[in-house]
Amino acid sequence: MMRLHTHRGWLLVGSLIVLTFFKSTSLAGQHLPRIDFKLSGQAVPVYTRADPIPGGTRLSELRVVQPVLMLDATSFGGRLQFHATANLEGWTIERGELAPGDWGEGFIDRRHPHTYVHELMLSGRDLLGRLDGPVSLSVSAGKGFAAFGSDDPMSRPPLRYPVNHHFSQILERAVGVLGVAWGPVILEGSLFNGDEPERPGQWPLWSRFGDSWAFRGTLLPLEGVELQVSRAHVHSPEHRPGQGPDQTKLNLSGRWQRDIAGLPVYAMVEYARTEEASGFFIYHSWLGEAQVQKSRHRAYYRFERTERPEESRLIDPFRTQRPHLDNSILGISRWTVHTAGYGVTVIRTRSGLNLEPFVELSRARVKAVSGLFDPVTLFGDDTIWSGSIGVRMVWRMLGHRMGRYGVAAPNTPQMDRMRM
């Protein structure tokens, strides 16, 4: 309980410091640069039912998932950018979100809560000004996403996180990112600490900064088309002291977002490959998702086929041994998941508040690939159904893409202005 209050205290203190800074600088005089800023956030109350769960029974839960608050600030004509995301899942889904197939950070068949300080990044853009001609250079540093993979699932259509989340994103690290943009080409390189968080209030192990690296190249050949390739080497991600197996990662994706017959359409395809313990374990993932909108209505679908490790479970069947070691992997399973959903916006205000009731249904088929794992023994069946009914409460976050900084960040959204 003391630890929880401490985390809340740090979040409150941090928020007060930021707000005090804005207030004090706004009163300091007109000679200081103007700061444009934007506050945004979301939360999703959702009822979820899964059948079966480990042990062969059914389970239903009511939770508030993805409760986040964001602050974006820019100054010097957008050349200096600050981005912070507070994620409160440690309070609302302390035991994780019921999601068969999801895994990582000691949770299995549940999505783990993310850390309270999800992002805290400072970026300098176009650092060379006119000296670099058509080239734009940026440097970003703080706690956030490594330059690797596709967008974070929180900013994509389905509520359910894909099984490949830990194969396709590297997040909540102490990271430095160097970015270069030249016409339709964006190149990013990043150094970070390999260790994953073990609990929501944990900070990266600063002594391990720089033991892992990632590189991402992005091509924007046509309007609405985005192609990316990423490569990463992550040292001992699931053993905090650094004595666990390393991972080598590859991620390829294509993203398309245009209007068809006046209807906004989004589509994304992705391939991910992770080698662990010098290739002793190899996991593949294929994913495709799409969404179409008409006025206040939207419908979406995702197909995913991902191989994941099956690790030794504890007395709690939704938790696995941490720190994770290679000898705790019992085998590899392949999850083929179809997810479809529909939502309709019932409230849309000028202030940016959107309320969208939605329904989402998933069907997963589980197959043993190697090792001692048997899905029928664990679940009682090799087909798992799950469904969710909830309300997306989004304030000024529509269209946000999480995990890209500096030259790779999308165009700066409409900001509120503070005259300095």
Secondary structure, 3 states (H helix, E strand, C coil): CHHHHHHHHHHHHHHHHHHHHHHHHHHHCCCCCCEEEEEEEEEEEEEEEEECCCCCCCEEEEEEEEEEEEEEEEEHHHCEEEEEEEECHHHHCCCCEEEEEEEECCEEEEECCCCCEEEEEEEECCCCHHHHCCEEEEEEEEEECCCCCCCCHHHCCCCCCCCCHHHHCCCCEEEEEEEEEECCEEEEEEEECCCCCCCCCCCCCHHHCCCEEEEEEEECCCCCEEEEEEEEEECCCCCCCCCCCCEEEEEEEEEEEEEECCEEEEEEEEEEEEEECCCCEEEEEEEEEEEEEECCEEEEEEEEEEEEEEECECCCCCEECCCCCHHHEEEEEEEEEEEEEEEECCEECCCCEEEEEEEEEEEEEEEEEEECCCHHHHHCCCEEEEEEEEEEEEECCCCCCCCCCHHHCCCCCCCEEECC
